[in-house]
Amino acid sequence: MSDSFIPLSGHDLSMASVHAFQAQHQFPPAQALGEFERLVASKTGVAHAVAVSSGTAAIHLALKLAGVRPGDWVLAPTFTYVATINPIRYLGAEPILIDAEEETWNLDPGLLREAILDALKQGKRPAACLVVNTYGTPSHWGEVKALCREHGIPVIEDAAESLGAAVDRQPSGSLGDIGITSFNNNKVITCFGGGAVLLKDQQQTERVLYWATQARSALPYYEHREVGYNYRMSPLQALWGLTELPELDERVRKRRAVFQRYREELGDLITKTQHEDVGAYSNRWLSSFIFRGERALALQQHLLEQRIESRPLWNPMHHQPAFSDVKAYRNGVSDRLFRSGICLPSGHELLGSDQKKVVDSVRHFFRQVANA
């Protein structure tokens, strides 16, 4: 058994990885970005991808492309990471937070309908709906898309956590009108930072690329007719991404196997985990579970004492001081998830012996609780 620190979702920057990186320098770095974007588009089932500096930047540009303006309302899940919500405020718009449902822990279609109808009664058609596939598990996409289409609301798929997931064999990232993904250090595929906007239309792609490169006009001198952003991914990040993306399917397979082992070996302690809808395929980015009792923080501390990294489930956005004034449609699900749930080490590089250590440590914690 390894005595080293067990990370939540790490990437091993080993010499083997460095050699693989060097071996794939088959074209100049200047060409890497375009090649990486073509591969990202292929893996996510879209026509075009624009690689940018982060998943947050990608959400910002996707919202802008959807036409979100100051004073607009944007529907979004409360059970998510803050990077989903912050870009709404970047544009001067207001998030309308929607609680999770019990099965997938994603945006509740019933509450979504209620929020849309309430907005329409006030004469405010929501400018967009952000849909997150939490921890890599797809949302109830059929219901959500039908609702938004009925009311003419663009759907942005936040696939930051769900690269490699799918619904009815359609890749995550292509399920909405616009998609985004992330290549942050903790994701299944990393560029050690970065993200991408995923697009189906050439004209939209040119617009996003224009904004991401400081809105510089195609002239022999510097002219800027709009405010732009320094959001382009670096060629060196793209080169690294080109070594990682071919391994996507195998990494997802390994993460799903890690998840399944936890479910089998800790099944008597687990009360809930994320359900895959019929036809849905989760990448199991993080193996996330609800255990008996409301002891997530205590379990996290116990695991840390054993040199095992874990993480409580998302603290809902409606509890964040930065969004205390935001309208939220709540049903109590995300509150319960936060109190009782935890993400266990989930990386595709996780050793079997290290996963056994995690399982044994979780069991030891609950034995202590039972004997207290």
N, C-alpha and C positions, 0 to 999 in steps of 0.2 A: 504494500500500500504506500502511496506517495505521502510524504509528510509536508509537501509544499502547499502554499496557499492555493485554494481551489476557486477560480474566478467564476463570476456569474455567467459571462458570455464573452470569453476572451479570444484573442487571436495570437497565436504564437509566432512572433517575428524571429524564426529560427534561421540558421544558415541555409537550410534546405529551401526555405521560402525565398531567401535572398538569391540563391542560385537559380531558382525557377524564374524569379523576376528578371534576372540578367539574361537568362536563356531566351526570353521572349522579346528582347529588344530587336525586333526584326524590321522596324521602320523608325524613322526619325521621331523624336518626341513631339515635334510640331504636328505630326499626323496622328498621334495617339488619341487626341481628344475626339476627332471625328470617328475613328475606328471604335473607340469605346462607346460612343453614342449609338452607333449602328448596332453594336452587340446588345446594349441595354434595350433598345427598341425591339430587337428580335426576341429577347428573353421575356419581355413583358407584353408582347403581342400588340404593339402599337406601331404606327408608321414612323414616328420621329421621337427622339429624346434630346433634350438640351441639358447637358451636364453643368451643374452649378456648385457653389461652395458648400451648401448644406441642404438638408431636407427642409429646414425652416425657410431658407431662401426660396426653395422650390414652391412651398405653400404660398409664400408671399406673391410670387409671380403668377401662380395658378389663380389665386383670388383676383389679382389685377386683370388677368386675361378674361375671367368670368364677368368682369365689369363691376366689381365691388368698389363702391365709392364712399366718401365720408357720409355718415349718417345711415348707411344701409344696415340691414340686419342679416346676420349669417348664422344659420343653424349648425350646431356642432355638438359632439358628445362632451359630457362633463367628465366621464371616466376616460381620461387620456393624459398624455404628457403635455406640459404647457406650450411646447413648440407648435402644437396644433392650433392653439388659440391666439398666441401673441401676434401672428401676422394679420389677424383680423383688425386688431387695434393699430397696427402699423399703417393701415389704410384709412384710419379714422372711422371704421365701421364698428358695430356692436355685436358681440356674440350672443346668441340665444342658446343656452345650454340644455341638452337633452340627456336624461338619465339612461342607464344601461338596462338591458333586459337580462333575464336570468340564465338563458341558455348559452349565448355566445359572448356575453358581457359587452356587447356592442350597443350602439344606438337603438333605443326602443321605438319600433315603428308606430305603436299606439300613441306614445307621447309626441312623436314627430308630427303625426297628423293633428293632434291637439294644438301644437305650437304653430303649425302652418295656418290652421283655421283661425286661431286667435289673431295672428298677424294680419290676415286678410280682413278680418272684421275691423281692424284699426287702420285699414288702408295702406298696409305695409307688406307688399309681397317680398318675402326673403330673397336676397340677391344671390344666394348660393347655399348649398348644404355640403358641409365637410363630413365625410364618412371615413372613420378609422377602422381598420381591421386589427383590433387590439391583440397584442402579443402574437400576431401572425394568423389569427383565426378570422375568417371572413364573416362579415355582417350578414344580416338577413337581406341580401341584396335585392331579391325579387320585390319584396314589399317596399323597401326604401326607394328604389328607382321608380316603381309605379306611382308612388305618392308624389315624388318630385316632378315626374313627367306630367302628371295630371294637373299640376299647378304651375308648370313652366319654370321650375327652379333648377338651375344647373347643378350637377353633382360633381364634386371634386373628391376623388378617392385618395385618401392619405394612406398609401401603402408603404410608409416608412418602415414598418415592422414586418411586412408581409411579402417581401420579395420571395418568389418561389411558391407561394400559395396560389389557389385557383378556385373557381366556381364553374362547375360543368366544363372543366378543362380550359376555361378561359382564364388566362393568367391575371393574377392580381397586378394592378397598375393600369389595366385596360377596362376595368369594370364601370368606371364613371365616364363623364364627359371629358374630364381632364384628370390625369393621374400624377402622383408624385411618389418618389421613393427616396430612401436615404442610404448612404454608404458610410455612416458613422462607425467609430471604432468597435462598437458593441453589436453591430448588425451581422447577419449571416454572411454577407459579402461586404467587405470594407475597402475603402480607398484611403483610410485613416482620415476621414472627413469627406464631405461632399454629398451631393444628392442629384436628382434629375427631375425635370418636368417631362411628363409622358403625354404625347400629343398625337392626334389622328389627322391633323390638317396642316398642310405646308404653310399656309398663310399665318396660322396661329404660331407655328414654330418660328417663323421669321420674326414675328412680333416679340416673342419671349426672348429670343436670342438678342434682339436689338436692346431690350431693356436690361438684359444681363450683362451687356458690354457697354455700360455707361450711356446708352441711347445715343451712340455716335452715328451721325448720318454718313451715308456712303459717298463721301466727297474726298478730294485730295488734301483737305485741310480739316481741322477739328471744328465741327459744328454740332450742337446739341439742341434739338427742338423740344425735347421733353426731359424731365428728370429721369436719370437712369441709375443703375446700381452696379457695383463692382462684384458681381456674383458668379463670374465664370470659374469653373473648375480648372485647376492647373494641369498641364500636360503630364507632370510626374505622377499626380494622383491617378490620372486616367491610365497611365502605363501600369500602375499597380493593379487597378481594377481589371485590366485585361488579363492579368494572371489569375484573378480570383473568379471572375464570372463563369468560366467553363466548369467550375466545381459546384455550381449552385445546386443542381439536382442531388448530387451525392451528399452535400452538406445538409440539405433539408431532410434527406432520408435518415441521416445520423441523428439529427435533432428529434425527429419523430420517434426514433428508437429509444433515445434518452427519456423522452416523455412517457413512452409506453412502459418502460421499466419502472419508473417512479409509480405510475398508476397501479401496476401489478404488485409491487413490493410494499407500497404504503396504502393500499386500497382500503384497509380497515380503519385508517386514520383520516382519509380524505372524504369530505362530504360533498364536494362539488369541484368540477373543472369545466373548461370551455367545451361546449358541444359543437361538433361539425354538422351543419345542415346537410341534408341529402344533396350530393353532388359537390359539396364543399371540401376543400383539401387545405388544411392548415400547415404552415411551415414550422409550427411549434417553436417560434423564435425564442420564447422563454417558456419553460415548463412551469405553469402557474396553477396553484391549487388552493382550495379552501379546506383548512383543517378544522377539526373539532374545537369548539370554543373560539373566543376572540383573543388570540394570543400571538398575533403576527409579529409584533415588535419584540416580544419576549423570545420567540423562536428565532428571530433574526439575530438577537444578541447572543443566544446560546450557540448558534452556528458560527458566528464570528469568533467566539472564544475557541472554537475548534479549527480556526483558520479556513472557514468556508464562507464565501461571499453569497449573500442572498439579498432579496429586496422585497419590501411590502408591495402589495398592489397599489395602483395609482391612488393618490389622495385626490379626490374629485376636485375639479376646477371651482365648483361652487363653494368649496371650503378655503380657497386661496384668497388671501387678503387683497391681492391685485385685482380680483374679479368679484369682490363682495357686493358690488352694485349691479351685477348682471342678472337678468331674468333667467331662471332655471326651472325646468319642468322635471320634478323629482318624484321618484317612487320608492326611494330607500335602498335600491339595489346596490348602487355604487358605494354608499356608506357602509353597507354590510361587507362588501368585497374588500374594502380598505381595512376594516377592522380585523378580518379573519383570514385574509389571503396572503400568500407569499410566492415569490418566484425563486425556484431552486436553480443551482448551476445547470446550464443547458447547452453549453458549447459543443460544437461538432468534434472538438479535440478532447473532450472529457474522457478520461481513462475509466475503464470499468471498475478498477480498484478505487478510484476517487468517487465514483458514483455510489459504490457500496459504503464508503465512509459517510457520504451525505445521508444515505438511507439509515445507517446505524445511528448517526447523530440525531436525526429527527425522532427516531424511536426512543432514544435515550431521553430526549426532552420530554416526551409524553409519558414515559415511565416516571420521571421525576414529578410531573404534574399530578399523576394519579396517586403517588405516594405522599404528596405534600399534606 
